[in-house]
Amino acid sequence: MKTLKFGLWDSALVAILVGVMALMTYFTPYFLDIYNLVDSTVNFSEKALIALPMALLIIAREIDVSVASIVALAAVLIGVAADAGAPVPVLVFVGLLTGTLAGGLNGVMVNYLGVHSIVVTIGTLSLYRGIAVSIVGDGALTSFPASYAWFGQHYLWGYVPVEFVIFLIFVAIFGVILHGTIHGRRIFAMGTNPEATRYSGINIARYRVAIFAATGFMCGLAAILLSSRLGSVRLNIATGWELQVITMVVLGGVGIAGGTGTIIGVTLSVFIIGFLTFGLSLMNIPGIVMNIYIGLMLIAAIALPKIISALPINYKSPQKEQ
């Protein structure tokens, strides 16, 4: 049985987070300000929401690289519905339904075509993004109701973004599901030994489709928050989010081979990447350079446990430790 615990990898992530905050504070006096820090969470909360179900997917030996395209498709269809005069509840429904159906379709194809998820989602990455671009073209969708801005622009208690509160709520939900229910134990079992899990009577196909659909649902939610925050939808919306989401998950200690990981680790990783990006932006570092740092962090997160476990010391890989 997998239990939620604070392990060695999580402790290392805490140390990295403290180091990032200390380093950013040294380079810019505007970083360590509670209002600035809380406000900066809007820049990563949407991607962090997708990282939560992505963690479940990777633990179950699957992956979805089409998440940014699902966000784009959901956001565009929300914009189309807004242009047609749909009220806010309908816009929310369109976003969540689009994301869930797109994610569920990924899961169905992975199951019933017998093709690996990375191949399927590379295909749907192009499919979903292509549909979104063909709809929006070179223009922008901006006819959102004024009240729709509440999701992405409203602050609770005067300075806490609604997006950040929503993220924390889903951290708790996914933490309970993964570490406190039989469904979470079955997800770990799927990643550890899928054949034994199947022979034990667990319907792996049903779980796989459900996790892909949940990932799509969270992409739809992210599309709602993103389009609400920006107040517009363009063809390049959410471009490049795949890399950042997967980096959040893998840096958080989720074993890329499946079977290991914690929501605590993913959450810590979200704050590391989020605050690092915020600090670099305060230092006027270009976005392309930030992507280089994120790519290096992804490579390091995958390679470091392998390198350390190969050293002639009594050390247990953090990805096996979870």
Secondary structure, DSSP 8 states (H G I E B T S, - for coil): -------HHHHHHHHHHHHHHHHHHHH-TTSS-HHHHHHHGGGTHHHHHHHHHHHHHHHTT---TTHHHHHHHHHHHHHHHHHTT--HHHHHHHHHHHHHHHHHHHHHHHHHH---HHHHHHHHHHHHHHHHHHHHTTS-B----GGGGHHHH-EETTTEEHHHHHHHHHHHHHHHHHHHSHHHHHHHHHHH-HHHHHHTT--HHHHHHHHHHHHHHHHHHHHHHHHHHHS-B-TTTTTTHHHHHHHHHHHTT--TTSS---HHHHHHHHHHHHHHHHHHHHTT--HHHHHHHHHHHHHHHHHHHHHHHHSSS----HHHH-
